[in-house]
């Protein structure tokens, strides 16, 4: 893997086109976001060019890449189950998940979502949380407290699609969406009539994933991330996109 990257001078990153502050298309139809800036920083460290592929989270998480890209972005939580398929970089992000409701919702607390129709992105920890099947198995994980029991869980390809259903009104298709705290602000700025219920559901580390088999490649990616951390670059990128430093554990 590493040899091919260095020979072709190209490092291929799988990213999303509608992942909010992580990565999305701007008005000029160009990719931008935290993951895009981090990817460009890693490529620069390796002396290669970053190329972006947009396969969708479900394909990234499935692990059947067939060489179409080298690294999966999206701040994947490095669980022991996923480690059977992937190598992980060291954590480059720490995120917190929250519950979002329509502005007209009568819900004031997380417990008010008992019996609610809840939207999540498929194949994520948020989906496991909503279905109450989440067992935290990453380093330093704390026991999970389920703050409510959903009446129905709807899975979507991305948060934005779930937000599109939520914006139709409370209970029209959804009562709430479980999502990353970092992505909510951008959705609100974009005009989504939503608000965050107080309280954190889960707090998780995020890593870059790659197919297993090339430890030297993994070590190079880690060296790039450590270099960006040491130079303060990673923190600056986080503040640029999130307004705060999410590269350190809360």
Secondary structure, 3 states (H helix, E strand, C coil): CHHHHHHHCEEEEECCCECCCCCEECCCCCEECHHHHHHHHHHHHHCCEEEEECCCHHHHHHCCCCCCCCEEEEEECCCCCHHHCEEECCCCEEEEEEEEEECCCCCCCHHHHCCCEEEEECCCHHHHHHCCCCCCCCCCCCCCCCCCCCCEEEEECCHHHHHHHHCCCECCCECEEEEEHHHHHHHHHCCCCEEECCCCCEEEEEEEEEECCCHHHHHHHHHHHHHHHHCCHHHHHHHHHHCCCCCCCC
